[in-house]
């Protein structure tokens, strides 16, 4: 038997290890999951959950083990998906799509490929997130970031996630895709629709989720047709449409790559921007350090990525029997690499439960993944966050967080639905 969601506060130490299900979503939404990972790191760092709504799976919670599996694509494949969804969710979404006349197809983005296929597809989009693209994007993004901040109310409460974090990421995604700028908020909306389940985020029902998923696909399939018949451009859709390795990709591959780019371009940046404001409020001495020394900007971003960990995990499937710390993971078993836990592992990171923007080895975090599947857009994310925080510090003396955020009901996306703030004059 696996554990059940409690109606009252838990004593994590009282739950038998065999029943512990660290992927349970309610703990992420209530911000009570870190004690689960702390116990697993101490008592059972290679933990097997035999029964859960997600099926059986292994949990890796130590930094070294996560890195070892993440850099070993031969023994731990990504080709059987990298998520942890319940059979009930898959069945309900399949039924909703079928009711609309669409059979669900397996999405095959390059995150669910292994080398050499992964390498070929990754190379097609990498130039769109490389140094020359960053140099082109930076002044435009800075101008638009300034416009976002200048439009904020002073002395009146507002939702930072909606007015700043979503707006910035929508702006950057529209630039990367050369998507109609006036429709940019569709991109963050579709990302939420793809990732949330009914009753959470904007999703009203499985039918609603299916309808918006189809709208998203159709919008980008139309862009694909336009771009492949036009001269090559610098946007990601054009790069995919004209690159010899991807111009003939299947519909399943295009949709999978599209979902990866939308979600990857949205959630890491958006949640890190919200979290950085939240944690700098919790640790005002760190904000004082940042104001006194602008060279701490990128270290502050790295520390927020570690401390918040916007993507909680990635999963793999074993291609053969592998032993880790005396436990045998069988061929076909799903293995979850909990980045959220590895980033709090005291055996790898000094004083990991303290937010400190000038710590040594500040980039020693797992939040962009490791190995061949490390985030291709990491430099774009860091550039966006650097630009917006430079513009924030130029404009505002103090931004106060008014209350605790509403957190995502997700074991995958570790972020905020809303964050009430006020800007003081």
N, C-alpha and C positions, 0 to 999 in steps of 0.2 A: 504494500500500500504506500502511496505517496502522501505527503502532507496536504492538508486542506487549508484554504485561505481562512485566517482567523478573524473574528469579529472584534477582538481586543488586542492590545499590545502583546507582543510575543517575548518569550524567553528563548532565544535561539539555542542556548546551551541545553535546553530541556528536550529538544527534538532529536530523536534517534538519527544518527548519521545516515543510516540506510534510507530514511524517509525524506531526507533533505532535498528539496527541489529548488536550486538557486535561480532558475529561470522564471520563477513565478512573477508575473507582471505587477501584481499589486504592491510588492515591496519596492519596486522601482518608482512607482507613482507616489508612494508615501515616503520615499527617501529613507527606507529602513533596510536596504539590501547590503550595505557595507559590512555590518556585523556577521552576515552569513558568510561572506568571502573571508573575513578575518578568521572565523572558526575553521573554514576549510583549509586555509593556508597553514594553520597550526596543526590540525588533526588529520586531514585527509586531502592533500593537495591534488591528488589524481582521483577524483570522486565520480562514482557511477550512480546515476539516477535510473533505476530500473523501470519505473512507471511514472509517467507524467502526461499532461495534455499534449506534449510535443513528441511523445514516444521516448524510448530509452536513449540516454546520451551520457557521455563522459564530460566532466568539467576539469579544465586545467586552470589553476589559480596562482601559480608561481611564475615570476618573470622568466626564469631560465627555461622552464618547460614550454611556456607559450612561444618563446622565441625559437626553441628547437623545432617545434612542430610547424610553426609558421614559415620557417626557412627550408622545410623538407617536403616539397611538393610531390616527390616520388612516392613516399609512403603515406602521405595525407593529401588527398585530391580535393580540388574545389569543384569538380565537374558534377557533383551531386547537390549543388547549391550550398550557399554559405550562411543560410539563415536558420531559424528554428521556429517553424510554423506548425500549428496544430493541424491534424487531419480534418477536424471539424471546419476550420477556416478555409482550407483548400476546397473542401466539398461544397461549402456554401457559396464561395466565389465562383467556382465552376458552374454551379446551378444558375447563378444570377447571369453569368455571361451567356450560357446556353439559352436562357429565356429571352435574351436579346438577339439571338441568332448568331452568336459568336462562340465557336469552340475554343476553349482555353488552349493556348500553345505554350510549350515550355520556352521561357525567356532564356537566351543564351548570351549574356554579356561577357566581356573578356574577364570579368572577375570570377566567372564560373568556367573558365578554361584553364588548362595547364599548358606549360610550354611544350612544343614550340608554337602552338596556335595562339596562346595568350600573348606571346611576345610579338607576333605579327600584328594582331589587332591593337595592342597597346601602342605600338609604334605609329599607328595611323593617327592617333589623337594626341600623342605626346607633344608634337610641335605647337599645338594650340594652347599648351600650358607651359611652354618653355620661356626662356629669357626674352626673346624678341616679342612674344605676345604680351608678356608682363610689362615690358617697356611701353608697348602701345596702349595697353589697358589702363596703366596706372594714372596718367593725368585725367583721362575721362572718368575713371572711377572716383578719383579725388574730387572732381567737380561735382559729380552726382552725389557723393557722400556729403559734401558740404551743403548741397541743397536739401538733403534729407534732414540734416541736423538743424539748419536754419529755419525749417518749417515746424520745429517742435515747440509746444507751448512751454512757457516759463512760468513757474509758480502754480501750475495746474497738474494734477495727477494724470498719467497716461500709461499705456501698456508699451513697454520698451520692445517686447518681442514683435508686436505688430508694426509699430511705427518706425523702428530702426532695424532690428535684426532681419525680419522678413524682407523689408524694403531693400536693404543693402544686398542681400543674397539674390533677390529677384533681379535687381539691377545688374549684378555681375553675371548671372546666368543668361540674361537677355543679351548681354554683350558677347559672351562666349559662343552662344548659338546663333547670333545675329537674328534673334527672335523679335517680332514687333514690340517696340518698347512700351507702347501703350497697353499691351496685354501682358506685361512682365509678371504681374501677380498671379497669373494662371500657373506659372512655373512652380512657385512655392505651394500653391493650392494643390496642384496635381501631385507634387511630392508628398504632401500630407495625405492625400487620398490613396496613394499607392501604399503608404506605410501603415496607416491606421486601420482600425476595425470599427464596425458600427458602434456608435455611442461615445466615440473618442475622436478628438480633432474635429474636422468638418464632416466626417462620414456619418450619414443618417441611417443608412441601411446597406445591405449587400448589393441591392439593386443600384443604389446611388453610387457605390464604389465601382461597380461594373460599368455603369454609364460613363462616369468620368474617366475611367481607365481607357475606354474605347475612344473618347474624345481626345485624350492626350495622344494616343497612338496615331489617330487619323491626322491630327494637326502636324505632327512631325513627319509622317509619311508624305504629306503634301509638300513640306519643306524639302524633304529628300528629293522628290521628283523635280522641284524647281532647281535645286542646287546641282543635281547631276546633269542637267541640260544647260547649265550656265558655266561660264569660265570658273576655274578653281578660285576659291576665296580663302580667307584666313579663319573662318568660323568652323566649329567642330563638325557640323553637319556636312559642310562642303568638303572638309578634309576626309571624312568617312566616304563620301560619295565619289571622290576622285582617287583615293589611294588604291593602288593595285591589289592590296591584300584585303580590302574591305568593300570595294565598289560593287562586288557581286555577292555580298553577304546575304544570307537568308533573311526572311522576315523575322524569324525567331531571334536571330543574332542581332538584327537592327533594333528590335524592341528591347532586348536584354541590355544592349549597350546604351540605349537611350535612357532606360530606367536607372542604370548605374550612374550615368552622367548627371541626371537631374537630381537624384537623391544624394549622390556624393558631393555635388556642387552646392547643395542646399544645407544639409543637416549639420555637417561638421562646422562650417563657418557660422551658420546661424546660431547653433547652440553654444559655440565657443564665445561668440560676441555677447550673448546674453549672460553666460556664466562668468565672463571676465568682469563685467560690471557688478554682478552679484558677489563674487569673491573679493573684489577690491573694496566693496562696502563692508564685508565681514572682516577684512584685514586692512584697516585704514593705513597702517604703517607701511604696507606694500605699495599703496597708492602714493604715499608721500615719497617713497624711494623712486617711483616712476616719474613723478613730477620733477624731482631733483636731478634725475639722470635719464634723459631720453634714450640713451643707449640700452636701457633695460626694456625697451618696447618688445623686441622679439623674444627675449627671455621671459617676459610676462606672458606672452602668447603661448610659449612652450609650456610654462608652468600651468596655465589654465587648461591646456590640452591634456596634460597629465592628471591634474587634480579633478577635473570634471569628467574626462574621457567621454567625448560626445557619441562615439560608437562603442557600445559596451563589449561587443564580442564579434568574432567571426568563427564559423565552424568549418570543419573538414570531415572527410570520411576516410578511414584507414583502408589502404589498398592491400595490406598484408597484416599479419599479427605483429604487433610491436609492444615491447615492454617499456614502461615508464615508471620509475620508482617502485619496482616490484609488482606493478599491476599490468596484466596482459590485456591490451586493447586488441580486439579481434578484427580481422578483415571485415569490412562492411559497417563497423561501428562508427557512430557520429561522435566527433570530438569538438567541444566548444572551448575556444581560447578566450578566456575572460580578460580582455584588456583592462577592464575596470578594476579587476583584482590585481593583475600584474603591476599596474601603476601605483598600487599601495603596498607593494611587497618590500618589507624592510630589509630583506636580504640583498636587494638590488638597489634600493633608493634610501638614502639617509633621511630619517624623520619624515616618512612619506605622508603622514596625516596632517602636516603643516603646509600651508600655502606660502611659498617663499620664492620671490621672483629673481633673487640673485644667488640661488643655490648653485653648487658645483654640478657639472654635467647636466645642465638644465634640459638638454635635448634627449636625455635618456628616458624616453617614454615610448609606449606602444601604440599611441592613439592613431598613428597613420598606418598601422600594420607593419609587417616585416616581410622580408624575402621578395620574391618576384611579384607578389600581389600588393606591395606597399602602395599607398595612395598616389596615383599619378598626378593629382591636382593639389598636392600638399603646398607647393610654392605659391599657387594662386590663392589658396586659403590664407596663408601667412601674409601675403601682400594685401589682401582685402582687409584683414584685421589690423595690420599696421597702419594703413591709410585711415581707416575710420577712427582709430584711437588717437592718431596724431591730430585729426580734426576735432575730436571731442576735447582733448586737452587744450587746444587753442581757444575754444569757445566757452567752456563751462568750468566754473569754479567747483561746483559740487552737484552731483546727481545722487539723490538719496533713494535707496530701495525701501519701499514703504511696508512691504510684507513679504512673506515667503511666496515663492513662485508656485504656480500650478505646473506640475511636472507631467511629462509624457507618460501615458499608460503603455509602456513598451519596455521589453527587456533588451531591445536592440539599440534604439535611439535614446540616449541619456541626455535629456534636455528639458526645456521649459515650454509649456504652452502659452504662458503669460507671465509677465513680471511687472508689477505696478511700481512706478517710480515718480519722482518729482524733481525738476531742475530748479535749484535755488539761484536767485540773482546774486 
